[in-house]
Amino acid sequence: MLFIHRNTLMYRLKKIENICRVSSEEPREMIALHLAILRAILAAPPGRDPQNREKPAENG
């Protein structure tokens, strides 16, 4: 369950649509977006959060 207001959810979805240039009205576009997100998550190196935009810490 999401613990955010409905208007907040709608705002965020519209923001995603604008940034990614997709329409929530088009199922194929939404599937493509979903698969792209899954690919990014699965392609992330182990131990690295794919949503973390900071550079990984250097060892040494």
C-alpha positions in Angstrom: 0.0 0.0 0.0 1.2 3.5 -0.8 1.0 6.0 2.0 0.8 9.1 -0.2 -2.1 11.3 -1.2 -3.8 10.5 -4.5 -2.9 13.9 -5.9 0.8 13.3 -5.1 0.7 10.0 -7.0 -1.0 11.6 -10.0 1.6 14.4 -9.9 4.5 12.0 -9.8 3.0 9.8 -12.6 2.6 12.9 -14.9 6.2 14.0 -14.0 7.4 10.5 -15.1 5.4 10.7 -18.3 7.0 14.1 -19.1 10.5 13.1 -18.3 10.4 9.8 -20.1 8.1 11.0 -22.9 5.6 8.2 -22.6 1.9 8.2 -22.2 0.1 6.2 -19.5 -2.7 5.9 -22.0 -0.5 3.7 -24.2 0.0 0.2 -22.8 3.0 -0.6 -25.1 4.8 2.5 -23.9 4.2 1.6 -20.3 5.4 -1.9 -20.8 8.5 -0.6 -22.5 9.1 1.8 -19.6 8.6 -1.0 -17.1 11.0 -3.3 -18.9 13.6 -0.5 -19.1 13.4 0.1 -15.4 13.7 -3.6 -14.7 16.7 -3.9 -17.0 18.4 -1.0 -15.1 17.8 -2.7 -11.8 19.1 -6.0 -13.0 22.1 -4.5 -14.7 23.3 -2.7 -11.5 26.4 -4.1 -10.0 25.8 -6.2 -6.8 25.6 -4.1 -3.7 24.8 -0.9 -5.7 21.4 0.7 -5.5 20.4 1.5 -9.1 18.5 4.5 -7.9 21.5 6.0 -6.2 22.9 8.6 -8.5 26.1 9.2 -6.5 29.4 7.8 -7.7 30.3 4.5 -6.0 32.9 4.8 -3.3 36.4 3.9 -4.5 38.2 1.1 -2.8 41.8 1.8 -1.7 
